[in-house]
């Protein structure tokens, strides 16, 4: 299970947050959905089974921490429609 310490780098935090605001799920049931708009139970399920490797997994790891801490409203001004 990835932990935030393994997915979050303070040096690139601004870029990661902006990227996450525009990142869309590439495949599966939620293909095309902004990651920040994924249902929390889905993100928690993904966390329990293990995030994929690569950038998607890293973004999902950051998203997990955002979701479980109720920080989604911070993304409203950043989200691209």
Secondary structure as GFF3:
##gff-version 3
##sequence-region A 1 81
A	DSSP	alpha_helix	4	7	.	.	.	ID=ss1
A	DSSP	three_ten_helix	10	12	.	.	.	ID=ss2
A	DSSP	alpha_helix	13	22	.	.	.	ID=ss3
A	DSSP	three_ten_helix	35	37	.	.	.	ID=ss4
A	DSSP	alpha_helix	40	49	.	.	.	ID=ss5
A	DSSP	alpha_helix	54	68	.	.	.	ID=ss6
A	DSSP	three_ten_helix	72	78	.	.	.	ID=ss7
###
